[in-house]
Every structure is written in structure tokens, then in C-alpha cells.
């Protein structure tokens, strides 16, 4: 996979102006990915935050922050590695979901199609640092 490592997208970003809305968390706690992502506006952020933690209801993508992210291990994103360790059985016979950011996705560039198979099971958990 020869993709520019500097321009990767995080498929589990926070809700912020300019992010892409990738999907909606369903009642079964899986993420239904949108066929076409929506660019998040300031107005959207305000409304989403007023309704409660947007990351618990929606899935966003944004530029991978690498060292600026607590999930960065120094060389890769730890989120997908952890998810794959816990969800190995989900990989076996699962078809790839449609995805609008796959060519730029940090997780896909690290682990290939296995990342795509567990991606709908990952819900962003933004914990406030105290």
C-alpha cells in the first residue's frame, strides 16, 4: 500500500469544524457508515454538542494527529491494533464495508482490510483529561 503517510485520516476523530461525518452509531452499538461523508460545520458542532457527546452517537474523520494524539504509539495508531486483538473472530468471514476514506485511512494503511472489517464496531470514546 503505497500511500503518503503524512496525509492520513483518523477514522475516529472528534466532532470539530472541518471534520467529516462518517457514520451514525446504531442501537446495536455498530456504526452505519455513510456512503458520502458530510463536512462538519460550526453550526453542526454547536447543535451536536448541545445534544450530548457527539462522538458517542456519530463517527467522524479528521487529519491524523500522530504525536498529538494519545492513541499514537510512536509509529502507528494503537486504536486499530487493540480492536483487532479483541475482535479477531469478526475478521474471518466479514465482507468489507463501503468506505469513503479507505485510500487515506490510517487504520487501513496500517493493517489493510482487517481494519475495515472491525471499523463498524469501534465507537470513539473521548474522555476529558483532568
Secondary structure, DSSP 8 states (H G I E B T S, - for coil): ----GGG-EEEEE---TT-EEEEEE-TTS-EEEEEEEEE--HHHHHHHHHTS-GGGTEEEEEE--GGGSTTB-SSSBHHHHHHHHH-HHHHTT------SSGGGBHHHHHHTHHHHHHHTT---------
